[in-house]
Amino acid sequence: MKKRKKNGKRKKVLCVCSQGMNRSRYLAGYLRNKGYNTRYGGASIEAPNPIHQKDIGWADVIIVVRKRLVPIMKERFHVKNKKLIVFNVTDSPLSLFFERKMLKFMDYLDFQKKWTYPQLRKNIEKHLPL
């Protein structure tokens, strides 16, 4: 089922994490499977897969997967008239060390599968349809 705007076009969703390699890519794929037109990338200047102002302009909705990236986004890009959805989902087991001690023993890939990706799905489901 395609998610369409009033004019009949699929909604364009830009997914943003810090590097543009993991969380934003996963979330963009998840939303693409739900019928959205997606792009993804990183907010930081040194990101291997950075976003650009043209990506911001393209998007109907921008999803930022970590609260700490919002000031970076607002400093680097013109996002004032865009719908921003902000999560606080980490992809680092070390950042949850004290909260979730059982997770500290997982390797990176297991952590993504058992923590990060389910958290992204849980967070986005609250906002669907976009």
N, C-alpha and C positions, 0 to 999 in steps of 0.2 A: 504494500500500500504506500503510494507516494504521498509525502507531506507537501501540500501545495499552499502557496499564498493565494490571496484573493484573485490575483490576475492569472492564476493557473500554473505558475512556475513553482518548481521545488524550492523550498527554503534553503538558503545558503548559510552554512554553519562553519565558523572558523574555530578550531580547537587549539588552545595555546597552553603549553607547559614551558618549562625553563629552556630546555634544549631542543625540543621538537622531535624527539626520537622515540619516546616511549608512551607516556600518558596521553599526549595529544594525538598521537598516531593511533593508539588503541581506540580512543573515544571517537575519533573521526570514522574509523572502520565500523564501529558499533552503530553509529548514527547513519552511516551510508547504507548499512543493512536494513535500517528502518525506513529508508526512502529519502533521506536528506542528501543534498549536494554538499560535500564537505571538503575542507582543506585543513591542514594542521601545520604547526611550526612552533619554534621557540621564541620567547620574548627577549632573551638576553642577547646582547650584541655579539658575543662569541659563540652563540648556538650553532651547531653543525647544520641545522635546518631552520634558519631564522624566518620569521614573518616579516612582511614589508607593509608599507602604507597601502599599497594596491590590494593586499589581502584584506586589510581592514575595510577598505572601500567596497570590496566585493561582497562582504558578509552582511547578512541580515541579522545574525545573532553571533556573538562572540562568547565562547566558553573558556574561562581561565581556570585551570585546575588547581591553582594554589593562590591563596589570598595575598601572599607576599609579592606576587607578580603584578598585582593591579597598579601600584605606584609606578613600576617600571613601564607598564603599558601606557599609562597616562602621560608619562614623561616623554616617551619616544614616539607616540602615535596620537593622531587625532581620533579619539574614540567617543567624543562627547555625545553624538547623536546615535550611538549604537546601543542595542540591547546587550548588556553584559550579564552573564551568569557566572557566578564565582563559587568554586568549590574550595576545599582545603584538603586535597588528597595527595599524600606523599608517595614517592616510589623508593624511599630509602628506609630500610629496616632500622637504621641507627636513629632516625628521628623519632621513632616510636619506642625506643629502648625501655624507657621507664613505664610507659603506659601498657605495653604489651610484651612482657618479657618472653613469652613463648615464641614470639616472632623473631627474636634476635638470633636464633639458631638456624634459621632458614637461609638458603643461598638466595641470590638475587632473583633468579627466575621463579623459584617457588614463592617468594614473597610477592612477586607481581601477580601470579596466578591466584594466590590465596588471600591477598590483602588489597593490593592496588586496583586490579581490574574489577573485582566485586564492588569496591568502594565507588569507583567511577560509574558503574552501572546503577548502583543504588542512588547516587546523587543525581544523575540525569533523569532517572525515571520520575522524580518529583516534578520535573519541568516539562515533561512530554504531554501533549504535543507542543512543539516549539512554535 
